[in-house]
Amino acid sequence: MVLQLSSQEIAERTSAVVEELAQLEGPLLPILHAVQHEFGFVPAGALPVIAEGLNLSRAEVHGVMSFYHDFRETPAGRHVVKVCRAEACQSMGGDALAERMRERLGVDWHGTTADGNVTLEPVFCLGLCACAPAAMVDGRLVGRVDEARVEALLAEVGA
């Protein structure tokens, strides 16, 4: 269930985040992370508030937000599964496992299942290269992912 937020509530909560973090050196990324933490995503209505608070253009803020794949424009599913797409994981069969997850969930990268349960995201290195292929489920690292582990992980998140 997605909470319906008024534009005023988005503006007020975003303003509070900007006010708290604007004095940092290079505050844009910390502010975007804090806003995403606050709402679960970065609402479009937050961008002009951030831009004004930092004396940046909306295009600059949007450009930074859209450049980094960790920022979402819409809420994620109840569970987030990240699959490593880096070379070490690819060399250990990660491409086939990633494709299997996409097929089983019926979504593409950055997609969320129709029931809102699982969001699938690519990530370019989880730092678990010695245990490739790797994934992350709701912030928990999982190494040596094989076909059986894919099924277990998807069952764990209710897919």
Secondary structure, 3 states (H helix, E strand, C coil): CCCCCCHHHHHHHHHHHHHHHCCCCCCHHHHHHHHHHHHCCCCCCHHHHHHHHHCCCHHHHHHHHHHCCCCCCCCCCCEEEEEECCHHHHHCCHHHHHHHHHHHHCCCCCEECCCCCEEEEEECCCCCHHHCCCEEECCEEECCCCHHHHHHHHHHCCC
